[in-house]
């Protein structure tokens, strides 16, 4: 199931590249978390697919985190105007959803921090042609 999600999300990337990354558990986690967070980790440079650099990925994660928090903030403000009796349930639901999304983004950040020394040593050499 996870492999199918990754393959569908990265269908534009050459299969051998995806398969190479899928052989490494850390990279497989990175690809899986990137599909959950809708964050594309590859970019095309000189007609070759490569991982984005660490700083760019971290900036994109931070942007996604801020965007999620802002969306919930706007939604909570609109609930404030609502006179419904289920406001508490809606707030709990939104908070739980936000918490799950932020945890997923944080997991992605941790994975990026953990694997990037590996990228510089191994995988950049394989696909530098």
Secondary structure as UniProt FT lines:
FT   HELIX           2..9
FT   TURN            10..12
FT   HELIX           15..22
FT   HELIX           25..36
FT   TURN            37..38
FT   STRAND          42..45
FT   TURN            46..47
FT   STRAND          48..51
FT   HELIX           54..81
FT   TURN            85..86
FT   HELIX           87..118
FT   HELIX           119..123
FT   HELIX           124..126
//
